[in-house]
Amino acid sequence: MTVSTPPRERLLSPAYAATTIGLFALIAFAAFEAMAVTTVMPTIARDLDGFDEYALAFAAPFASGVVGMVAAGMWSDRSGPLRPMVVSLAVFSLGMVVCGTAPTMEVLVLGRVLQGLGSGAMVVVAYVLVGLIYPPRLQPAVFAAFAAAWVLPALFGPALAALVADTVGWRWVFLGILVLVAVAAALITPTARSQPAPAEPTRTPPSRLGWAVLAAGAVLSLELLGSGSGPVLVAAALALVLVVVGLRPLLPAGTLLLARGLPSVIATRGLLAAAFFCAEAYIVFVLQERWGLTPAQAGIALTCVGVVWAASSQASSRLGERVSHETALRFGTTVVLVGVAGIALLVWLRAEGADLPATAPVAAYVLASVGMGFAYPRTSVAMLAATTDADRGFNASALQVADSLGAALALSISGIAYASAERAGLDPFPVVYALAVGIAVIGVVAAVRAAATPSASHVGQRRRSAASTRAGGA
């Protein structure tokens, strides 16, 4: 007698198809926005006479995203994903409108703050939905699909953004994204609506949101104050202390000290984001300023990176359990370090007068994206593996907080380094990339410490979550 076996579940199986398509669309429009804005930001800064706020325009959505992430994590643990999803889409859309109509760089930064609030919340709700809907076996494929959602925006986003900026103006890069937001909302909202409220809602202390506001505000203040002198520098140092004070309750205990297991997994995510996105924020800028490329030509680097990152993520997903999460993190962070160090060396040689082709720093940037694609999704899977129903929202939020605040802090410090180098008569680009290299080195150390024995990891996670909850109520 032949025994029939049930069909193997896939991301596009009937039970998951609508959710998969909706989440894919959500990540895709966020990817298009990131690619497009990175391409046109040098043009925006020139048009609005805002090069002093260049780094702040990138840091702002990362920093404010922390507030959105924490709020969405708390809200999702208490009442489910629907309401935070709807509100996050509305706030993100408002940010796009403010950016698209901004008369000055300061107003544009305000729009980027709103955009970050919305996008930060959206990402956390997406992670919560993954944990609620997909079995553990499919979760690596979901996060690889998130990476694949960057492929089309990577292929067409930079060129389309440059074309829009050249024809109808850079403002329509922001305003045009509203159409994509509406499409994603139509696909994802029914999925979020179908999820019931938690049977045992988690009541996170409201003080956690206050800590998030403190950390985000301190990061942005650091960039604003750090370019000054005398008493202003003392205020900048205080802002840096406040970043640490605000950040600690938002992460599992031991994250800032690279404690083994889950804390180092989350720290690795933050350091990967800090090193890579610090390098990425300046890649189009340096290619235009030092190699003389047009925005469209420089945007090709973003296209290559998006495709390679997605391919690397797919490779990491297909390897599955044959490569442990810890091994994937160690490999990925090492490759990121090599790639970012390559950019730093090439930019320095260019500053010294070397006649190097623009393809050289682009190749190093693409190499770094190989490491990001391999390690970045694995941090998400490793986090979910150490998570229970009681703290899924907290840990998903913590992962994204480390991601965004790590990038925001690196970008703020890079803005200070850029301004200080210019005042000293130095080429600022090698200084900025040296900073990215230093961060990448610490990322390798964190990845090495991400390993933990299964028994210790489970027990330690419960203790760390309890400690973090107590800290949040302090």
N, C-alpha and C positions, 0 to 999 in steps of 0.2 A: 504494500500500500504506500502510495506517495503522500508525504506530509507536506502541505503547502506552508511556505514561510511568508510572513507579512512583508510587504515591500519596505525597503530601507527608507527611513525618513531622510528628507533633504530640505534645504532651505526653501525651495519652491514647491514642496508638498502642499496639498490643499490646506492643511492645518496651519501652515506658516507663510503661505505665499503673500497674503495681503500685508502682514507685518513686515516681511522681508523687503517688499517693494517700497513700503512707506518709510522704513528706516533708511533704506538705500537712498531714497530721494532726499531725505532730511540731511544726510551727510553730504550728498552730492551738491546741494545748493550752498551749504556751508563751505565746501571745498572751492566752489566757483568764486565765492566772495573772497576767500583768502588768496587765491591765485590772482584774481583780478586786481584787488587792492594793492597787493605787493608789487604788481607790474606798474601801476599808475601812480604810486605814492611819490616817487621823485617828481613827477609832473605836477601833482597836487601841491607839493611843497614849494615848487618854483612859482606856481600860479598864485598861491596865497601868501607868498613870502614867509614861509613857515619852516625853514630848515632847523631852527632852534627847537621846534616841537616834533621833529621827524621821528626820533626814537619814541617819544611819548605817544604819538599816534598809533604805534604798534603795541606799546606796553599797555595803553588804556583798556582795550578790550580783554586782554589777558587778565589784568588786575580786577576789573569789575566783574569779569566772568566768575571769579571766586565767590563773590556775593551771590550771584545767580545759582551757582552750583550748590552752595550750602543751603540756600533757601529751597531749591528744588529737591534736594536730598531729604530735608526735614519734612517738606510738604508731601513727598511721595511716601515716606515711611508712615505718615499719619493718615493720609486719605486716598492714596493711590496716585497713578500718573496722569490722570486726565486734566485736572485743573492746572497743575504746573506746566503741562505741555501747551495748553491754550494761551496762558498768560505769557509764556516765554516767546511764542511766535509773535504775539502782539508787540511786545517790547522790542524784539529784534527788528520788526518792521518799522517801528517808530525811529529807531536808531538809523536805519537806512535812509529814511526821509530827511532827518536832520543832517546827515552827512551829505546827501545829494543836494541840499539847499544851503550849505554852510557858506557864509560870506567871508569868514576868516578861519585860520587854522585852529584857533581856540574853540570855535563852535564845532568844527569838524571833530576835534578831540572829544567834545561833549557827546556828539553822536556816536563816536566809537565806544564811549563808556556805556551808553544805552545798548548798543549792539552787543557788547560783551555780556551785559546782564542777561540778555535774551538767549544768546548762543550758549553761554555756560549752563544755564538751566536746561536747555534743550538736550545737550549732550548727556547730562546726568539722567534725565528721564529716559533717554534712549538706552542707556546702560541698565537702568532698572527694568525696562521692558525686556531686554535680552535675558536678564536673570529670571524674570517671571515666566517667560513664554518658551524659551528654547531649552532642551535638555543639555546637560554638560557636554555631550559628544558633539553637538552642533555649534556650541559657542565659539570654538576657534574659527570655524568657517564663517560665522557671523562677523567677527572682527576682521577677518580677511576680506569679507565683502565690503565692510566699511572702507578698507584701504582701496579696494577696487572702485569704489564710488568716486575716488579722486581721479580716475583715469581720464574720463571724458572732460571734466573741468581742466585737467592738466594738459590735455591735447589741444583744447580750443580756448580755454579761459584766458591765458596771457595774450594770445594773438587777438582774440575778440575784444579784450579790454583795451589793448593798444589801438585797435581800429575804432572802437567807440570814442576813445579819448581824442583821436585825431579828427574824427568826422563831426560828431555832435557834442563832444565835450566829456570830460571825465565824470561829471556829475551823474550822467546816465549809467555809469558803471554801478553806482549805488542804487539808483531808482529802478533800473531794469531788473535788479535782483528780486524786487517785490513780487514779480510774476512767479518766480520760482518758489518763493515762500508760500504763495497761495496754493500751488500745486502740491507741495509737500504737506501742507496742512490738511488738504482734502484727503490725502492718502493715509496719514498717520493718526488723525483724530479718531476715526472709528475704532481703530485698534486700541487706543488708550481708553476709549469709553467702555470697551468690553471688559476691562480689568476691574474686578471688584475691589472695594476698599480692603485694606489688611484686616484679617480677623482679630489680630491683637496689635493695634496701632502702637508704634514706637513714639514715645513722647520725648523728643530731644530738647534739652534746655534751650530756651530762646537766646541765651547768652552766646551760643555758637554763632548766630547770625551777627551779633555785635562784634565778635572776634574777627569774623570775615570782613566786615566793614573796616575795622581797624587795620587789618593786614593790607587790604587793597588800598586804602587811603594812604597808608604809610609808604607803600611801594611807589605810588605816583608822586607823593611829596618828596621822596628821596630823589627822583629824577629832576624835579623842579628846583630843589635846594642844592643839589650836589655840584652844580656848576658855579656856585658862589664862592665866597671866601670869608675868612674870619668867623664871626658868630653864625653866619649862614651855614658854614660847614659843620659847626657843632649841632645845629638843628638837623642837618642831614644825617649825622651820626645817630641822633636820637630817633629819627625816622627808621633807620635800619634796625635799631633795637626793637622798636614797636612792630616791625615786620615779624621778627622772631616771636615776640610775645603774642601777637595775634594769630600766628600760624600754628603754634604748638597744639592748642585745643582742637584744631581742625583735622589733625592727623593722628594715626595710631601712635601710642607712646613709643618713643625711641626712634622715630623716623628721622629727626634732625641729627641724631647721633649715629645713624646707619646701623641700628640694631639688626641682628640677623632675622631672616624670614620676611614676613609681610611688611614691616617698616622699611626694609631696604628695597623691596619690590616697588613700593610707592615712591621712595626716594630716587630710585633708578629712573622711574617715569619722569619725575620732575627735572632731573639732571639731563636726561636725553632731550627733553623739550627746551631746556635753558640753552644748552650748547648749540643744538641744531637751529632753533628759530632765531637765536641771536645772529648766527651766521647767515641765515636766509634773509633776514630783514635788510641786510646790507648788500646782498649779492647783486641785485639789479642795480642798485646805486653805484657800487664800485665798478661794475662792468660798463656803465655809462660814463662815469667820471674818469676812470683810469684807462679803459680800453676803447672809449669813444663809440660804444654801441648805441643803437636806438632802443627805445622801450620795447619794440616788437622783437628785435634781435636778442636783447637781454632776457626777454620773457621766455625764449626757447629753453633756457636753463631750467625754469620752473616746469616746463612741459616734460623735459627729460626726467626730472626728479619725480614728478607725479607718477609717470609710467613705471619707472624703476622701483619706486617705493611699493607700488601695488604688486608688482611681480615678486618682489622679495617677500612681501606679506603672504602671498599665495604659496610660495615655497615653504615658508615657515609653517603655514597651516597644514600643508600636505605632509610634511614630515611628522606632524602630530606628536605622539608620545615617543617616537623614535629619538627625538631630541628633547631633553627636559627643558622646562621653562628656564631654569637657572643657566643651562648651557646656552640657550638662545639669547639670554640677556647678556652674558659675558661676551659672546661673539658679536652681538649687535653693537654694544657700547664700544668695543675695541675698534670696529670698523668706522663708527662715527668719529672716534678720536683721530684715526688715521686720515679720514677725509677732511675734517675741519683743520687739522694740522697742515694738510696739503694746501688748503686755501690760504691759510695764514702765511705759509712760506712763499707761495707764489705772489701774493699781494705785496709782501715785503720786498721780494726781488724786483717786482715792477716799480715799487717806490724808489729802489736803488738804481733804476734806469735800465733794467734788463728788458730785452725785446722778446717778450713771451706772447704767444697767441692766446686769445680769449678762451679758446677751447680748453686750456690747461686748468684754470680755476673752475670752469664748468664741470670738467671731468672729476675733479676732487669733490665738488659739491654733490655730484651724482653718486660718487662712491659713498659719501656719508649717508645718502638716502638709502643705500643698500642696508646699512646697519639699522637705520630707523625702521625700515619695513620689516626686518627680521625680528627686532626686539620690541618695538612699540606695541603691537597687538598682544604679544605674550605677557606684557605687564597686566593687561586687562584680564586675561584668562587666569593668570596666577593669582590675581586679586580675588576673582570670583571663587576660585578653588578654596580660598581661606575664609570664605564668607558664609554666614548663616542667614536665614530669613529675617532674623532680628536686627542685623546690622548691614544688610545689603545696601541700603540707601546711604548709610554713613561711609562705608568703605568705597562705594562708587563715587561719592562726593569727594572723599579724601584723595582718591586717585586723580580726579580732575583738578582738585585744588592744587595738588603738587605740580601737575602739568602746567596749569595756567599761571600760578603764582611763580613757579620756577622760571618760566619764560618771561613773565612781566618783570621780575626782579633782575634777570640778566639783561633785558632790554633797557631798563632804567639805568643800570650801572654802565651799560655800553654808551648810553647817551652822555653820561658824565665823562666817561673816558674819551669819547669823541670830542666833546667841547674842550676838555683839558688839553688834549693833544694839539688841537688847533691853536689854543692860546699859547702853547709852548713852541709853536712853529714846526710841529711834527706832522707827518702824514697820519691822519687819524685812523685810516682803515687798518693798517697792521696792528695798531693798538687794540682796536675792537676785536679783531680775529685772534689776537693773543689771549684776550679774555675768554673767548669761546673755547680755546684749547684747554685752558686751565679748568673750566667747568667740565669738559669732556673727560679729563683725567679723573676727577672726583666721581664721575658717572661710572667709570670702569671699576673703581673701588666699591661703589655701592652694589654693582651687579655681582661682584665676587661674594658679597655678604648676603645676597638674596636667598641663598640655599639654607634650608632648615630641615631637620628630621621630621617625618610626618607627625609623630606623636607630639614633639615639642612645638611644631607649628600650630597644631590644633589647640593645645592647651594655652600656648602663648598668645594666640589670637584672641581667645576669650578674655584673657587677662588684660591684653592691650586695649581691647574695645571697651572693657569696663573702666580702665584707667582713663581712656580718652573721654568717655561720657562724664566721669567725675570731673575731669579737667574742664570740660565744656561748661559745667555748672558752677565752676569756681568764680 
